[in-house]
Amino acid sequence: MIGLALPLLVAAQAPSPASWTDPTTGHRIVRVDDRPGNYGLYFNYNPFTPDGKRMVYLTPEGIRVADTSDWTTRLVLKEKVDRLLFVGHRANVAYYTTNPTGSSEGEPSFIVWSVDLDSGKRRRIADMPGGRIESINADDTLLAGHRELAPPPPAIAAQGKRDPKTGSPSYSGTDDQGRPLSFAAAKEKWMEARLAAGVPMEIFAIDIATGQQRRITASKDWLNHVQFSPTDPDLLMYCHEGPWQQVDRIWTIRTDGSAKTKVHQRILQGEIAGHEYWAPDGRTIWYDLIMPQGMRWLAGHDLANGARRWYAIRPGQGSYHFASSPDGRSFSGDGANDGKYISLFHPRPDDNPRARNTLYGDTLIATGTLETERLVDLAKHDYTLEPNQHFTPDGKWLVYRSNIAGSPAIYAVETAKPR
């Protein structure tokens, strides 16, 4: 593909962003950007350059970067971007899509681009016939995503659109008596209908160098959340989407379509697992596991040896998303309505030798608990907007998005308290 040079937009040095100490937790918070229409990446999409010095995010004017040393920001690409995707692992290059005809997601006309964050040079990678790009592999040679091969019923396609001002998805519906459903209930009803529709789909790859596209797998299952391993360039994780209690959700597959493997098998009615993600070392897949009658775990599966470790999630520790610190020594959570905090969770394994059953050896699931450290009080946050927290590569900050001040903004909180 031919590279297109655009002038890098260099603005005067921006003033330092506002910062304060959270009165509840004692941790320092910086407001990175509160421009209307700001958008931070989903919790498992990488926003950081390989050296960790910059973070990308999106505003209506285009792609901006924040300097992670002082959180000043500047515009690097002025363009109407459909979706900002992620930054690669090897080079200071961000990926995004444009939608020149204004068609809806799932229809043809999306164009995949890259932009060099140092030079401002952009490159057209491929024209994409619908769908969504979700991941880049460990050596920056492949993109992967999913797409519908036939349109879903119109009533299903109309739900879940994100409000451009708030960033929150919209779900609506009525119960059997015609009464309006809550956001959560309407979303659940929509997900059941989408799963039952059996829309044919595929997971595909795009060669970044050539733009060539190829199928990895296809089915009438609802395919979603495609994630490359951070260390193995030919290994993907993906999910069978739907109401979590109705699907065996978490799978891995090689990019040639081989070795399709189920990561977690449900064994109880009402058991659910989801919001899966890769540990930074590419060895462990972590996910939120909820058993009937309220037993909840942050569950890990080691792909190298099959070992499993489950950490109990106690009241007040539940989160929409969990993430692992870069060194793998702690987790973060973005909270939920029963505990509105950005938190660190420090694992405490139950490794008492007297509790082990030598008859079963290492096949038993190892357990543990999580010790909570609160970072940000989100008591006023509305969780229709997911905070989607990210550790910076040095582990010193957690970046998140919140509407705590009334409208969405991007924030960063120091993981260590000031001395």
Buried (B, 14 or more C-beta within 10 A) or exposed (E): BEEEEBEBBEEEEEEEBEBEEBEEBEBBBBBBBBBEBBBBBBBBBBBBBBEBBBBBBBBEBBBBBBBBEEBBBBBBBBBEBBBBBBBBBEBBBBBBBBBEEEEEBBBEBBBBBBBBBEBBBBBBBBEBBBBBBBBBBBBBBBBBBBBBBEEBEEEBBEBBEEEEEBBBBBBBBEEEEEEEBEBEBBBBBBBEBBBEBEBEBBBBBBBBEEBEBEEBBBEEBBBBBBBBBBBBBBBBBBBBBBBBBBBBBBBBBBBEEEEEEEBBEBEEEEBBBBBBBBBBBBBBBBBBBBBEEEEBBBBBBEBEEEBBBBBBBEEBBBBBBBBBBBEEEBBBBBBBEEBBBBBBBEBEEBEEEEEBEEEEEEEEEBBBBBEBBBBBBBEEBBBBBBBBBBBBBEBBBBBBBBBBEEBBBBBBBBBEEEE
